[in-house]
Amino acid sequence: MFSKETCEMTIKILSTCYSLQFWEYSPAMELLSNHDGQAEFMDRLISLNGMKDFLIAYAKEDVCPPYEFSDDLGIIIGCVFSKEDKRTDRVLLLGPTFANDRSLKRLLDDLEIHDLSVSARKYMYEQFKDYPIIPINIFEQYLLMLHNAICDECLDFPAIRRKNFYHTKKTAAAPETNIATKAFMQALEDYKGNDASIRHLQQTSYKLNEDLSRDHAGVSGFEQQLVAAVEQGNMGLLDLIKEGGKFSNGIKIQLENDLQRCKYGSISLLTLCSRAAIRGGLSASISYSLMDTYTLAIDNCANVNDIRYINDTIFADYITRVHDAKQNEDISAPIRACIDYINLHIRDKITIKDLSHFTGYSDYYLSHKFKEELGITVNQYVQKEKLAAAKVLLTTEHMNVTQVAEALHFCSQSYFSNLFQKEYGVSPSQYHG
């Protein structure tokens, strides 16, 4: 049940470091009260990008985890839903804020996206210039604190739902480049290989590093933990990736939008995991093949929430494979070769004849040796690996259950669904949803 006193105390605590705006709405998005903000402008803002209609519909659901909204202006708004008897009685908005240090010039350029008059753009600019800049990892901690206080429910980062309201631009405006970056790029262009050029390049790169690293405190230590977890195949640290948001807001350089920035950050994570997995004993061919698959999946992501989900999948996939590789260190060379072949050709139809031809052993000898060392038949192992691959495809590719079944050469969708349900306790449709 909503408590005004609890709400006001929480907002007071959250506003200690940043000047946060807070808004209290009815389930029909009628403003009930606000703290430090202009109501008329806020109504324009949430109506302009469709957020208001979305919240009205979402508030009718029985369960409403906190929501984080962003748009192409770089604005972030958090939303918490107070429930009584599974019915929403309050919609609480936190923000607006900026997630990064966007220049005023860039903001004016971004306002051209919307069909606004000159006076309206000027009015919005006057409002935006005072919004606090809060790193997204810090803002999400605030959002979870507000939810935990209002709803008496302790959630973690993965519980936050996210939605991006991006608009089509009239013209593609180039992102603003800060002075340090410009100087560094100019130094690269001027580089001739002489000592003076080298010193100038070093000096400008140091300045660039200073500008982009202010909010990266703790990243190096966390990165070492992450790499060590993958290299060791430590299954006890599968939740480590969830802690990453407490250390960094990701890549700091100003880009066209946060989605692109998050994609670059995800590729960096993928590269770290891939190299750590190889050092941990995973076959290089398997590791690089996984990297190709995940790189394509990251590139196809349409929103930040998809990328966060893929990051969890990447970490869990690599750490599990390294763990399995370490468990199988006593496996003979021909059987290890079979395992590598199966992983590399998981989307193909794999038979014992394929493996015997690959290893040079007879069908009978290979089948007998495979079961002797792994405790299951070749067909059972192939089926197990295909089901594991299906989990990845269902979460990282834009494929439905039928397409996944066909891609992995299951004889039918129903057969695939039955196997998946038996192995993981949920249907492919439920897992995909």
N, C-alpha and C positions, 0 to 999 in steps of 0.2 A: 504494500500500500504506500502511496506517495506521502512523504513527510516534508513539509515546507522547511522545517527547522534543519533536518538532515541535509536537504538540498542546499540551503543557503550556507551552511557550515562547509560543505564540500567545495562549493564554488569559491568561498573565501580562501580555502587552503590552496586550491588550484591556481588562484590568481596571485599567489605570492610572488612568483617569478615573472609572469607574463600578464599583460592586461587583457584578460579574456572576456568576451561577451557571452552572455547566457540568455536563453530564450525558453519560455514555458508556453506550450501550446496545448489546446484541446486535441482529441483524436481527429477532429475535422479541420485541424490546422488553423484554429482561431486563436490569436495571441491572447494569453492570459496575463503574462507579466514578462518583463525583460530587465536585464542588468547591464548597464553601460552600453547601450546601442540604440540606433534610430530604427524604430519599428517600421516606418514606411519604406525605408530603403531595404531592410531585410526581407520584407514581403516581396518587393520587386525582384530581389536577387533570387529567392527560392522559386519564384513563379517563372522567371525568365528561362531557367534551364530545365523545367519540368520536375524539379525536386518536390514541390508542394503536392502535386497530384500523386507522385510515387509514394510519399509518406502517408497520405490519406489511405491509400490502398494497403500498404504494408502494415499499418497499425491495426488492421482488422484480423491479422493472423494471430493464432493462439500463442505462438512463441516468437518473440522478436528480439534477437540478439542485437547488440549495438551496431550501428551503421556508420560508415565513413564515406563522405561524398567529396569528390573533387571534380573540377571542370577545367576547360582549356585556358582559363584565366589564372590558373595556379592556385585557386582558392580551395581550402579544405574546411569542411563543416562536419562535426560529429553529431550523432543522434542517439539518444537513449530513450527507451520506452518503459514507462512505469505501468505495471499491471496490477489489477485487482480482480480475482476470480477469472484469470486468463483473458480479461478484457482490458484494453489500453485505456488508462484514465488520464495520462499525461504524455506528451511528446516533448522531450527536452533537447534543445539544440545547443551545441558548444561551438563557438566560432562566430564569424569566419576568421581564418588565419591563413597565412602563406606558409608553405612548406620549405621554401628556400628564398634566398636573397635575390628577388627579381628587381631589375632596375625600373624606375618610373617610366622611362622611355619604352621599355618592352611592354609594360602594362598598357600604355596608351596604344601601342601597336596591336595588342591583343584585343582591345575593346573594339577594334574595327571588325572583328568577327561578327559582332551583333549589329543588327539593323537599328542603330540608335541615332538620335539627333546629336548635334554638337553639344548642345546644352546638357543633354542627358549623359553623354560621355564625360563631360566636365564634372557633373554632379557625382557620378560613380567614382571618378578618379579622386575627388576630394574625400570620399568615404574610404577608398582602398588604402590611401597613403598612410593611414594610422593603424592598419591591421597589424597585429604582432606576427613576427616570423618565428615559427616554432618547428623544429625538426620533426619529421613525421613520426619517428620512433617515440619522441617525448609526448607528442600530441596523442598518440594511441594509448600511451600509459595513462594520460589524463582521462581519456574516454573510458578506459576500463575502470579506473578509480570511481568515476561518476556512476557508471553502471553498477559496480559492486556496492556502492553506498546506497543508491536508490532502490535497487532490486534485491539487495541482500543475497547476491549470487556472485561467486568468485570465478571469473573467466580469465582466459589467457589470450594472447595475440591472435591465434588461429580462429578464435570465435568471432572476431570482428568481420562483419560483412562489408564489402566495398563496392562502390558503384561510381563509374566515371561518366560525366556528362560532357562529351566532346562535341563540338560544333564544326561544321564545314567552313573553312576559311575562304574569304573572297580572294585574297592573295596570300601567297606563302611568304610570311615575314621571316627573315633570318633571325636566329636567336642572338640576343645581345652577348657580345664577347667582352670580358673584363680586360682592364689595361694590362694586367700581368700576362694573360693568355696571349694578347696581341703581341706583346714584347717577345714572348717565347717563340711564337710562330715566325716573327720577323727575324729573330736570331737564327732560326733554322734555315730560312731562305738565304740569309747572308753568310752562312757557314761556308768557309773555303778550306778548312783544314789547318789553318795557321793557329799559332798559340793564342793570339788576340781574340780570334773568333771562338776558340774553345772556351776561353775564360768568360767571354760575353754570354755564351750559351749556358755555361754553368750558373752564372749569376742570375740570369733571367729564369732558369728552371728552378733555382732555389726560391726566388720570389713567387713563382707560380705555385710551388709546393706549399709555401706558407699560406697563401690565400685559400688553397683548397683543402687544407688539412686541419683547420681549427676545430672542427667538430668530430674528429676521428679518434678521440681519446678512448683507449681500451681496445681498439680494433685489432692491433697486432697480437695482443695476448689471446683474444678470442679466436683469431684466425689460426694461431698455432694449435689451440685446443681442437678446432674443427679438423685441421689437417691430420693431427695425431689420431683423432677418433677414427677417421677413414683409414689411415695407414695401419692402425691396429685392428681394424674390423671390430671395434668395440660396440656391441649391440646395446650395452647399457647406456650409451650416450646418443641414442637415436633422437632424443628430444633437444639436443644441443642447438640445432639450427633455429629453434624457436627463440633462443636467447639472443640471436644476432641483432634483432631490432633494438635491444637495449644499449648497443654499443655504437651503432652508426646508422645514419640516414641514407647510406649508400654513396654512390658517386656524386661528388659535389659540383662538378662543372655544370654550367647552365646549358640545358638542351632545349629542344623544341617543346617537349612535354615530359611529364614524369614517367610515362609509359616507356619511352625510349631509354631514359636514364635507368629504370629498373631492369630493362632488358640487358643493358651493358653490365649491370651489377650481377645479374643472374649468370651471364656468360663467364664472368670472373670466378664466381663460385664453382661453376661447372669445371673450369680449367683447374682450379685448386684440387677439387675432388678427383678428377681424372688422373692427375700426376701422383697424388697421394696414394690412390688405389694401385697404381703400377708399382710404386715403391713397396706397397703392402703385400704384393704377390699376385695381384690380378693380371691376367694376360694383357699385354699392351694392345693387341688387336681387339680384344673385347672392350677395353677401356676407351679406345679411340672410336670404336663403332658406337658405343653408348653416347659419347660426346657428340658425334654427328647427329644421332637421333634427337637428343635433347636440344641441341642448337636449333634444329629445324622447328621443334615444338615451341621453343622460346620465341623464335621469330614470328610464329603464327599467333602468339598470344594477343588477345584483343583488349585486355585490361590488366591492371596491376594485380588484382586478386588471383587471376590465372597464374601469373608469374610466381607469386608467393607459394601457391600450391605446388607448382613445378619444382621450386627450390626444395620444399620438403621431400618431394619424390626423388629428386636427384641425390640428396644426402642419404636417404634411406636405402636407395638402390645400390649406391656404391659401397656403403658401409656393410650391407648385407652380403654383397658379392665377395668383398674382401674377407669377411668372416667365414663364408663358405669355402673360399680358396684355402684359408689357413687350416680349416678343419680337414681339408682333403690333401694335406701336404704329403701323406704317405701313399697317395694314389699313384699307380704306375704311369709311365709316359704315354702308352697308347690310350689309356682310359682318359687321361688328362687331355690328350689331343681330341678325343671324342667330345668331351665336355666343351672345349673351345669351339669345335665345329658346330655343335648344337646351338651354342649361344650366338655365333656369327650368322647362322642360317635359320634363326628362329622363325622367320616369316615364310620359310620354304617348307615343303612337305619332306620330312626327314624319315628315312627308312634305315634298317640295319645294313642293307646293301650299300647305301651311301657311306656309312661309317666304316664298313669293312674295306671298301674300295679306297677310302681316304687313308686308313691306317695300314693297309696291306695285309690284314689278318682275315681269316675265314669268318663267315657269318657265325658258325657254331662257336668257335674259340672266343670271338669278341663278345658274343651274347653271354657266354658262361663267365668270362673274366669280368665283364661289366657288373653283373649281378653279384659276383663274389666280392668285389671291392666296394660297391655302393649299396648293396642290399636291396636294390630294386632293378627291374628290367629296363632295357633301353627305352621301350615304349612308355613305361611309367615315368621315367626321367624326362623324356621329351614332353610328355603331357604336363608334368609339373612345371617345367620351364616355360611352356607356352601359356599356361595360366598366369604365371608371374608376369610374362610379357603383356598379357591382356590387361592386367591392372595398370601397367604403365600407359598403354594405348588409350584406355578408357579415361585417363586423367590428363594426358598431355596432347592428344590428337583430337581433331574435330571429326570423330568417327562414332557412329552409333553401334549398338551391340551386334547387329547383323554384319556390318562392315568389319568389325574386329574379328568376328568368327571366321569370316571369309579370308581376311588378311593372314590369319594364323593357320589356315587350312584345317579347321575343324569340319567334320562331315556335315554338320547342320547347326543352326542357331540353337535349337532346343537341346541338342547334345552338349554344346558348349555351355549353355546356361545351367544345365544340371550339374556338370562337372565343377563349374565356378561356384555354385551354391554349396556343393558338398565340401569344396576345399576351403572356402572363406566364410561360409555362414550367411552370406548375402547374395542376392542375384546380381548379375552384371548391370542390370538397369538401375538397381538401387545404388550400387557402387558408383556408377556413372553420374547419377543424378546429383 
